[in-house]
Amino acid sequence: MAGRDDPVDLYRALALHRSAATRLKSLRDQGQVPAATRCGLGYEAVSAGAARALRIAEDGTGDAIAPTLDNPGAFFVFGGTPLEFFRQRLARDTAPGRGREPGMCATDFERGLVGPAALPGTMVEVMAGITLAFRLRGQDRVGLVFSGEDETSTSAWHEGINFAAAQRCPLIVVVQAGTEASIGVHTRVRDFGQKAAGYGVASASVDGGDVLAVHRAVQAAAARGRSGKGATLVEARGCPVLQRVHRIAREDRERHADEDRPDPVARFRARLVGERIARAPDLDEVERGARAEVRAACEQALGESSSPGERALGGVCDGDPGAPPWYRLEPPERGLALTSTT
């Protein structure tokens, strides 16, 4: 197999995610990024597996993806580089966000990357709108948004997935869920597939540490969206959980539970070697290459500067930002009535 279906190339995506997340955690421990910085350790399988199941292009014709800060692997699969990643997270002037939004992923619509909004759950609404545009334009494209299990309790998440269901948007919502115990903090249902049924959308529940299971589930969801059957919710169970609610009370228990989780990178490596798909020395070389690429990118970003003071506020809304370019410049002609699309 070659390209996005090559298992060794898929392993490379996991290794790059792991190397970048490990280096970012080291920067956090050194105080070079804020203590609250999320690194994405443990999300390698769901990030790479989901992203590699989509169509990738750099000319604005591919699928769209909205990674969270836990999904650097998805950012890399969609064409983001380790240098862009570290420039962004270190708030460098050379970053895609020009150092103004270090707590968010970079946005590049040509590559299909949609950076997250600040409020939890709102990206489901954003991606519902983007995928509605795909459907109305007759484009063979789908969109994918990652969300944490806590986000499913927000009004924005509910509104977004309900809208996507009603409008048959080709949207895939990947819920990065923990265990049944942690899910119970946010909902009385036992799994998020039960929630999906309430909205009338299809669902799948997979092991979030099994990259191939995630890949197959998202491939099926993408095929469903492209055929006009609408949105799908994919529950990736067993992901590390960051509790925004009652976090302190559960901190020790959550940490120890995370330590007991199988390593998604080691699991896939063992499978490749055990099934004679790849040789261990070849995978060692893949890991060394990922670490070297990440190390070089991090060192270069560390040597660069933040935005100079005189430019730090440029491009930031202050007061009335003016009318967005998609608004009408003139009112419609008198008597013009809106027509229903249903």
N, C-alpha and C positions, 0 to 999 in steps of 0.2 A: 504493500500500500504506500501511497505517497501523499504529500500535501497534508491537508487537515485531518485525514484518516490514518496517517502514519502513526503507529503507537509510540515509536521512539521520539518522533517530533512532539507528540502529546506529552511524553515524559519530560522533554526539554522545557515545555511550557510550565509544568509543575516545578521543575528545578529552578527556573528563573523566578517564579513567584516565591519559592522558599528562600532563595538567596536574597532577594530584595527585602522580604519581610524580616528576615534575620538581621540584615544590616540596619534596617530602620529601627528595629528593637534595640540594637546596640547604640544607635544615635540617641534614642529616647533615654536609655539608661545613663548615657553620658551627659544628659541635659541639653543636647543640641537641638532637640525638637521638644514640644510641650509634653508634659507627663501624660496627658490624656490622649496622645496620639495612638490611633489604632493601626496595628501592623499587618494583620491578615494571616497570622500563623494559624494553621489548622483549616484554612479555607481553600487550600490549593486545588483539591479535587473538584469542588463545586465551581470555582472560578474558571479553571482551564477547561474542564469538561463541558460546561455550558457554552462558553465562548467559541470553542472549536466546533461546536455543532451548527454554528450559524455561517452565513455567507459573508465573506470579508472582502472589501474593496477599498480603494483609496481615492475614488473619484466621485463619491456621493451616491453610488448606486447599490451599495451593499446593505446588509441589515444594520440595525442600530442597537446599541447596548448601553445600559446605564449602570456602571459598576459603583459599588460603595467603596469606602476606604479599606474594606476587608478583601477587595478583589483586584489586587495588582496584576494577577495572572490574566484576567480578562482584558485589562488595559494593554498588556503586552501582546496578547493574541490579536487584538484589533489595531496593531501597528504602533502603539506607544513604546517608547524606548526607555531603558533604565535611566539614561541621562535626563530625559524629560521627567521621569518619575521623581528622582531625587531633587532636581531643581524645583519642582512643584512643592514637594514636602518640606524643603528647606527654605521656601519663600525667596528664591533667587530672582533677580531682575530678568534673567534669561529664561525663566520658566514660562510655560504656555499661559499661565495666569498672571505673568509679570510680577509675581510675588505678592499679589493681593488676596489670594484665596488658597493658602497652603493646606487648609483642612478639607479641600475638595479635589476630586479628580479633574483632570483637564478635559475641556470640551473641544472636539474637532468633528464637525458634521461631515466633512469629506471622508473621514475614516469611520464614521458611524459612532463616534464616542460622544456620549451625552453626560456631562458632569452633573453631580447631584445638587439639588436644592438643599437649603439648610434644614428645613423642618422635616422630621420623620414622616414618611408616608406620601409626601407630595410628589415624589418621582413616579409613582404609579399613575397619578393624574397626568403628569407631563408626558409619559410614554404612551398613555392611552390616546392623547391628542396627536402625537407623532404617528402612531400606527393607524389612527383614523385617517390621517392624510394619505398614508400609503394605500389604504383601501379605496378611498374616494378617487385617487389618481390612477387606480388600476395597476399599481406597482407590485411586482412580485418580491415584496420585502416584509420582514417581520421585525419586531422590536422585543428586546428582553430587558427586564428590570430586576435587580436583586433587592431583596428587602429582608430585614431581620424580623423575628417573630414578634418583637414588641411593636413594630410598625403596624402590624395588622390590627392593632387596637385603636388606631387613629382614624379620625373621620375622613381625612384625605385619602387614606388607603381604601376605605370602604367606597367612597365616592368614585375613585379612579377605577377600581375593578368592576364596580357595578356599571359604570359608563362603558367600559371596554366590552363587557358582556352584552349590554343592550345594543351596542353599535357593531357587534361582531368584529371588533378590532383584532388584527393579527398580533396579539400581545402575549408574551410569555412572562409570567410573574414567578420568579424563583424565590421561595421563602426559605431562608437559611435558618432552620429550626434546630433546637437542641434536643433534649430528651423529653419524654412524656411529662416528667415532673416540671421541667421549665416551661413547657407549652401550657401547662395548667395554670401558670401565673397569669396568662393573658387571655385564656379562653377556657370554657368548660368542655369543648369538644376534644376528642382524643388525638385528632390529626387535622391538618389544614385541608385535606380533601373534603371533609364534612363541611367546612366553610365554603369551599368552591361550589359544592352542590347547591348551596343557598343562593348563589349568584347565577346559577345555570351555566357554569363553565366546566370544562373537563379538568381532570386533575390526575396527577401521578405522585406517588410517594416513593422516594429512593433513599438509599444510604448516601449521605453527603460526603462520606469518606471514600466512596468507590467512584473513581473518575469515569469508568466506562458506563456505569449505571446512570450517572448524571448525563453523560454524553448521549446515550440512547434515548433517555426521557426527553431531553431538549430537542433532539432530532425529530422525534415523533410529534412534539408540540409545534415545532416549526412547520412540519409538513401539514399539520392540521390547520395552522393559521394561513398558510399559502393557498390551501384549497377552499378558503372562504368559510371555515367552520368556527372561526372566532378565537377567543382567548383560552389560555390554558394556565392552570396553576401547578407548578412543580414544587413539591415539598422535598427539600434536601435535609434529611434528619441526621442528627449527631454532630452538627456544627458547634464550635465553641459559641457560647452565649455571653453577650455583654448585657447585664441587667441594668436598665435605666431606672427600674422601679425595684425598691427593696434590695438594692445591690449590696449594701453593707451587710445586711443580715445573712445573705447567702454567699458572701465572698469566699469564705474558706471552703464551703462545700462545692461551689462551682469550680474553684481552682483545682481541687483534688479530682473532681469528676473529669475535668479537661485533661488532667495528666493521665487518666486511665484510657483515654480515647486512642484507638489505633492510629498510627501515623499514616496519613493518606499517601504521602510520597513513598514511604517504605513499602506500603501495601502494593502499590502499582509496580514498583521495582521488583518485588518478589514474584509477582505474577508474570512479568515479562521474562524474567530469568527462568522461573519454574516451567513455563510453557515453551521455552526455547525460542521466544520471539526476538530476544536480544541477549547479547553476552554481557556479563557483569563488567568487564573492562571497558566496553563501549559506553555503558551507562555511567561509569566512573568518569569517563572523558566528558560526557555531557554535563555532569555536575561541576567538574572543574571549569569548563567553559562558561557556565552560568555564573559561577562565583567570580571568575576573572572579569567578566563583563560588568557585573554589578559593582565590584570593587573599583574598577576604573571609573565608572560613571559617578559613584559616590564621591571619590576623591576629587574629581573634576568639579562637581557641584559644590563641594565644601570650599574649594578655592575661589569660587565666584562670590560676587557681592549681592547684597539686597538692593531693592530699588532706592535710588538716591532720594533724599527728602523732597527735593523740588518736583519729583515726578510721582511720588508715592500716592498722591490722591487723584492723579489723572485717570480718567475712565471710571471713576467711582461716582454713583449718583449722589447728588447733594441738592436737595430741594426738588424742583420740578424737572424731571429728565426730558420733558417734551414728549410729543406724540410718537409712539413706535411707528416704524415705517410701514406696517401692514394696516394701519388705520386709514379710513377714508380721509382724503384731504378736503373734499367737498361733500356736502350732504347729498343724498340720493335725490333723483328727480321726484317732484310731487306726484303722489298717486302710485309710486312704485311699491308693490306689496311683496313681502317675503312669501316664497312658495315652499310647501312642505316637501321634504325629500323622502317621505315614507309613503 
